[in-house]
Amino acid sequence: MEKERDWEKIIRRMELLMRLKSFPVAFKMLEKKEDLSKIPFMRRPGHKITLCQMITLVRNFDWTVGIELDDFMNPTCPSILGFTEVPEANRDGTFRSIVWVKTKEEGRKYEASIPRLPLGKYEALAMAPLAYKPFEPDIVLIYANPAQMMLLINSLQFEDYEVMQFFCVGESSCSDAIVRCYLTGKPSLTIPCYGERRYGHAQDEDLVMAVPAGMMEKALRGMETLYRRGIRYPISYAGAEQDLTSAFPMSYGGLNQLEAVRGKDNRLLLGVTGGIASGKTTAANMLKELGAPIIDFDVIARKVVEPGQPALDAIVEYFGKQVLQEDGTLDRKKVSDIVFRDFEKRKKLESFTHPRINEEFVKQVNEIAAKDPDAIIQVVIPLLIELNLQYIFHKVLVVYISQEEQVKRLAERDSITMEEAANILKAQLPIDEKTGYADFVIHNDKTLDETKKQVEDLWQTLKQIQKERAG
């Protein structure tokens, strides 16, 4: 049974992140042409037509359309879809040699290189704007410029990395995008051909990618994560004539800072995170009892905005005195309400606090390591993954409970409704996704004794890792 997805939510979010100019196209091959009549708002061409015309009626005209063999202008398009045999004039090279290649021999080679769907497997094709959830598609066609396509490629590669291969038979690019995607089950990117541009209205800058329907959620997850890490469209420019040190990611330009945190001694940094109400503090305190000092980013975050601190002065200057309580301290609830739904204001707030938090963090790490060069230092950061800080640490621990249990515990802890708790959790990365970044996971959904046993086992593992690092 096909999985039903919330296509409107997926597509609208992807349209926003990629800033697409035309609708992503739901594409479905049908074994029986009678099935076209079962699709709501179906339009039939009423005259002879080409496949590239059909596609543009969907992605630019906002139509749901269907086509079968008799609707096509000539056999070239339907033979690629497997609706009919390849005509003899195509097989012997005549058709391609009229315009596209020098000789009939080259024409035969050209025709033999075009991938095709199996002959006779399908009788019809349906297409529609996927945002309208017209049917469960086989694949999704996306038209975008090279920069947008690069973002989509990066998003698809974020999980289960694989090199994306590019194909171009030349004319008949529909075979490269659509058919290769069907035959391989993988995304297929190509350049729209002359026909798509002359008859299908593809623009000069357009590329086209066919994505298997089952990979669209993966693409969106990757795109959302890249967005949080600052990779987004349109791509902002770092001036070619400028010093680019500050514009490069940490992995390129911040190795000195990384060394300042990790040091050259035998310290071991353990990043500790989880979800709201997952029990991070409980697990951290158990590790502390075994000998691992704690640095808590929440404590540091409160410290850097105390009265008299530069971060608080910058916040008040930008947001106004409305964010202060009567005693001159920061009204954290009011600030949270302001930035919760305003991404730009949130980034501005972070620009005031994050550099100071980082300075205090580095200071505390080095103070602990100066006293004990062999310290296993745990750093508790609720949004460790969301802030892309996992690279700092030698190892990352996620304290895990199910999302259902999170909602229940949060509601009980803060005396709020289950619905309110669920809405709060939506602002964080799902805890199941966080575990994918973890070196260690502690399951904190049973008894404290069971949690303690996992913590003790983890401690022994960390000690062994540190021993091996020391040689």
ZAMARGU-4260 file (C-alpha; in steps of 0.2 Angstrom, whole numbers, plus 5000, padded with zeros to 4 digits):
<rodrens>
0) 5000/5000/5000 | 5007/5017/4995 | 5012/5029/5009 | 5001/5044/5010 | 5011/5060/5013
5) 5006/5078/5017 | 5012/5084/5000 | 5005/5101/5002 | 5016/5104/5018 | 5031/5096/5010
10) 5030/5106/4993 | 5025/5123/5000 | 5040/5122/5012 | 5051/5117/4998 | 5045/5131/4987
15) 5048/5143/5000 | 5066/5137/5004 | 5071/5135/4985 | 5060/5150/4979 | 5054/5141/4964
20) 5046/5150/4950 | 5035/5135/4944 | 5025/5121/4953 | 5034/5104/4956 | 5025/5092/4945
25) 5018/5075/4951 | 5021/5062/4938 | 5012/5046/4937 | 5012/5032/4924 | 4996/5022/4923
30) 4994/5004/4917 | 4976/5007/4911 | 4971/5023/4902 | 4954/5022/4910 | 4962/5027/4927
35) 4964/5045/4920 | 4945/5048/4923 | 4947/5044/4941 | 4958/5058/4944 | 4950/5075/4950
40) 4950/5090/4939 | 4958/5080/4925 | 4960/5090/4908 | 4963/5081/4892 | 4972/5090/4878
45) 4959/5089/4864 | 4972/5091/4851 | 4989/5083/4846 | 5002/5088/4859 | 5020/5084/4865
50) 5026/5079/4882 | 5035/5095/4885 | 5020/5105/4882 | 5010/5094/4894 | 5023/5098/4908
55) 5022/5116/4906 | 5003/5116/4907 | 5006/5108/4924 | 5020/5118/4931 | 5015/5135/4924
60) 4997/5134/4920 | 4992/5125/4936 | 4983/5111/4927 | 4980/5093/4930 | 4982/5084/4914
65) 4982/5067/4906 | 4988/5059/4890 | 4988/5043/4881 | 4995/5036/4865 | 4983/5044/4853
70) 4985/5062/4860 | 5003/5063/4855 | 5009/5073/4839 | 5021/5059/4833 | 5028/5043/4840
75) 5044/5050/4847 | 5037/5055/4865 | 5026/5040/4867 | 5040/5028/4862 | 5051/5035/4876
80) 5037/5032/4888 | 5034/5014/4882 | 5017/5017/4874 | 5022/5012/4857 | 5037/5004/4848
85) 5051/5015/4841 | 5047/5019/4823 | 5058/5012/4810 | 5064/5029/4804 | 5071/5032/4821
90) 5079/5015/4823 | 5088/5016/4807 | 5095/5034/4811 | 5085/5044/4798 | 5075/5054/4811
95) 5090/5060/4821 | 5101/5063/4806 | 5088/5076/4798 | 5094/5089/4811 | 5104/5083/4826
100) 5118/5072/4820 | 5129/5071/4804 | 5125/5054/4798 | 5112/5040/4799 | 5125/5029/4808
105) 5127/5043/4821 | 5108/5044/4822 | 5106/5025/4826 | 5119/5027/4840 | 5109/5042/4846
110) 5093/5033/4846 | 5100/5017/4854 | 5107/5028/4869 | 5090/5035/4874 | 5083/5026/4889
115) 5065/5021/4888 | 5051/5013/4899 | 5047/4995/4895 | 5036/4993/4880 | 5017/4990/4884
120) 5019/4992/4903 | 5009/5008/4903 | 4994/5015/4893 | 4993/5033/4900 | 5002/5047/4910
125) 4995/5059/4923 | 5003/5075/4929 | 4997/5088/4941 | 5004/5102/4953 | 5010/5091/4968
130) 5005/5104/4981 | 4987/5100/4977 | 4989/5081/4982 | 4981/5075/4966 | 4987/5057/4968
135) 5002/5048/4975 | 5016/5051/4962 | 5029/5040/4956 | 5042/5054/4953 | 5042/5073/4955
140) 5049/5085/4942 | 5057/5101/4948 | 5063/5115/4936 | 5075/5127/4944 | 5091/5137/4940
145) 5109/5130/4943 | 5110/5138/4961 | 5094/5131/4966 | 5098/5114/4959 | 5114/5114/4969
150) 5105/5117/4985 | 5093/5102/4980 | 5108/5091/4976 | 5116/5095/4993 | 5100/5092/5002
155) 5098/5075/4994 | 5116/5071/4998 | 5115/5076/5016 | 5109/5059/5022 | 5116/5043/5014
160) 5129/5052/5003 | 5130/5047/4985 | 5138/5055/4970 | 5124/5061/4958 | 5127/5057/4940
165) 5122/5068/4926 | 5116/5062/4909 | 5112/5071/4893 | 5107/5062/4877 | 5105/5079/4869
170) 5087/5081/4861 | 5074/5071/4871 | 5080/5077/4888 | 5063/5070/4895 | 5072/5052/4894
175) 5086/5058/4905 | 5076/5066/4918 | 5060/5055/4919 | 5065/5038/4912 | 5081/5037/4921
180) 5073/5041/4937 | 5060/5027/4934 | 5073/5015/4929 | 5086/5018/4942 | 5075/5024/4957
185) 5087/5038/4960 | 5086/5057/4957 | 5090/5062/4939 | 5096/5079/4934 | 5098/5085/4916
190) 5098/5101/4904 | 5081/5104/4896 | 5083/5101/4877 | 5079/5112/4863 | 5061/5105/4862
195) 5058/5109/4880 | 5063/5127/4877 | 5054/5130/4861 | 5038/5120/4864 | 5039/5118/4883
200) 5044/5136/4888 | 5059/5130/4899 | 5069/5146/4902 | 5087/5149/4897 | 5093/5146/4915
205) 5082/5131/4919 | 5088/5114/4924 | 5076/5099/4927 | 5077/5085/4940 | 5066/5070/4943
210) 5066/5064/4961 | 5058/5048/4966 | 5043/5053/4977 | 5049/5043/4991 | 5065/5054/4992
215) 5056/5071/4993 | 5055/5070/5012 | 5073/5066/5013 | 5077/5081/5002 | 5067/5093/5013
220) 5075/5086/5029 | 5092/5090/5021 | 5086/5107/5015 | 5079/5112/5032 | 5096/5106/5041
225) 5106/5116/5028 | 5096/5131/5031 | 5099/5131/5049 | 5118/5129/5045 | 5117/5145/5034
230) 5116/5136/5017 | 5101/5144/5008 | 5095/5151/4992 | 5098/5165/4986 | 5116/5162/4990
235) 5124/5178/4997 | 5140/5184/4990 | 5157/5185/5000 | 5167/5199/4990 | 5180/5191/4979
240) 5192/5205/4985 | 5189/5203/5003 | 5197/5193/5017 | 5186/5178/5017 | 5192/5171/5034
245) 5175/5176/5043 | 5165/5169/5029 | 5172/5152/5028 | 5164/5137/5039 | 5172/5132/5055
250) 5180/5117/5046 | 5190/5128/5035 | 5194/5144/5044 | 5192/5140/5063 | 5204/5126/5066
255) 5214/5137/5078 | 5198/5140/5088 | 5194/5122/5088 | 5212/5118/5095 | 5209/5131/5109
260) 5194/5121/5115 | 5201/5103/5112 | 5218/5108/5118 | 5234/5097/5116 | 5232/5088/5132
265) 5222/5072/5135 | 5205/5080/5139 | 5190/5072/5132 | 5175/5083/5127 | 5158/5075/5128
270) 5143/5085/5121 | 5127/5081/5130 | 5110/5085/5122 | 5093/5078/5120 | 5075/5085/5119
275) 5065/5096/5131 | 5062/5085/5147 | 5072/5070/5141 | 5082/5070/5157 | 5099/5078/5151
280) 5102/5085/5168 | 5098/5068/5176 | 5111/5059/5165 | 5124/5073/5167 | 5123/5073/5186
285) 5126/5054/5186 | 5141/5057/5175 | 5147/5071/5187 | 5146/5059/5202 | 5158/5047/5192
290) 5170/5061/5189 | 5165/5071/5174 | 5164/5090/5177 | 5149/5099/5169 | 5149/5115/5159
295) 5130/5120/5156 | 5127/5131/5141 | 5110/5137/5149 | 5120/5143/5164 | 5132/5152/5153
300) 5118/5159/5143 | 5110/5167/5158 | 5127/5173/5164 | 5132/5183/5149 | 5116/5193/5149
305) 5117/5199/5167 | 5116/5217/5171 | 5132/5226/5166 | 5137/5213/5153 | 5140/5219/5135
310) 5128/5206/5128 | 5113/5214/5138 | 5118/5231/5133 | 5117/5226/5114 | 5101/5217/5117
315) 5093/5233/5125 | 5100/5244/5111 | 5092/5233/5098 | 5075/5227/5106 | 5072/5242/5117
320) 5070/5243/5136 | 5053/5233/5134 | 5064/5218/5136 | 5070/5222/5154 | 5061/5218/5170
325) 5059/5231/5184 | 5075/5226/5192 | 5085/5229/5176 | 5087/5210/5172 | 5082/5203/5155
330) 5064/5197/5153 | 5069/5181/5145 | 5051/5176/5142 | 5047/5192/5133 | 5063/5191/5122
335) 5058/5173/5118 | 5040/5178/5113 | 5048/5191/5101 | 5060/5180/5092 | 5050/5164/5092
340) 5042/5167/5075 | 5054/5180/5068 | 5070/5171/5061 | 5079/5188/5058 | 5076/5194/5075
345) 5082/5177/5082 | 5098/5178/5072 | 5101/5196/5078 | 5099/5190/5096 | 5111/5176/5093
350) 5124/5188/5086 | 5124/5197/5103 | 5125/5181/5114 | 5133/5167/5105 | 5151/5175/5104
355) 5150/5179/5123 | 5144/5162/5127 | 5158/5154/5116 | 5171/5165/5125 | 5165/5159/5142
360) 5164/5141/5136 | 5182/5141/5130 | 5187/5149/5147 | 5178/5136/5158 | 5185/5121/5147
365) 5203/5127/5149 | 5201/5131/5168 | 5195/5113/5170 | 5209/5106/5159 | 5222/5116/5168
370) 5218/5108/5185 | 5216/5090/5177 | 5223/5087/5159 | 5215/5070/5159 | 5197/5077/5163
375) 5182/5070/5154 | 5172/5086/5152 | 5154/5085/5148 | 5146/5101/5140 | 5127/5101/5141
380) 5119/5110/5127 | 5100/5108/5124 | 5101/5114/5105 | 5118/5107/5102 | 5113/5099/5085
385) 5102/5113/5080 | 5116/5125/5082 | 5128/5113/5073 | 5141/5113/5087 | 5144/5094/5087
390) 5160/5096/5078 | 5168/5104/5093 | 5167/5088/5104 | 5176/5072/5103 | 5160/5063/5106
395) 5141/5067/5107 | 5129/5059/5119 | 5110/5061/5116 | 5098/5057/5131 | 5083/5049/5123
400) 5065/5047/5127 | 5051/5045/5114 | 5042/5061/5108 | 5026/5055/5116 | 5035/5053/5133
405) 5043/5070/5130 | 5026/5079/5128 | 5019/5070/5143 | 5034/5075/5154 | 5035/5093/5148
410) 5016/5095/5151 | 5018/5088/5169 | 5034/5098/5172 | 5028/5115/5167 | 5010/5112/5171
415) 5004/5115/5153 | 4992/5106/5142 | 4998/5092/5131 | 4994/5102/5116 | 5005/5117/5122
420) 5019/5105/5126 | 5018/5097/5108 | 5019/5115/5100 | 5034/5119/5110 | 5043/5103/5104
425) 5039/5108/5086 | 5052/5122/5088 | 5066/5109/5091 | 5073/5096/5080 | 5064/5079/5083
430) 5073/5069/5095 | 5073/5054/5084 | 5083/5064/5071 | 5095/5070/5084 | 5100/5052/5088
435) 5107/5051/5070 | 5121/5063/5076 | 5125/5054/5092 | 5140/5043/5096 | 5131/5037/5112
440) 5113/5036/5116 | 5106/5034/5134 | 5088/5029/5135 | 5080/5038/5149 | 5062/5031/5148
445) 5063/5018/5161 | 5069/5017/5179 | 5083/5028/5186 | 5093/5012/5190 | 5092/5007/5172
450) 5098/5025/5167 | 5112/5024/5180 | 5118/5007/5173 | 5119/5015/5155 | 5128/5030/5162
455) 5141/5019/5171 | 5144/5009/5155 | 5146/5025/5146 | 5159/5031/5158 | 5169/5015/5157
460) 5169/5017/5138 | 5174/5035/5139 | 5189/5031/5150 | 5194/5017/5138 | 5193/5029/5123
465) 5203/5042/5132 | 5216/5028/5137 | 5218/5023/5119 | 5220/5041/5113 | 5234/5043/5126
470) 5243/5029/5117
</rodrens>
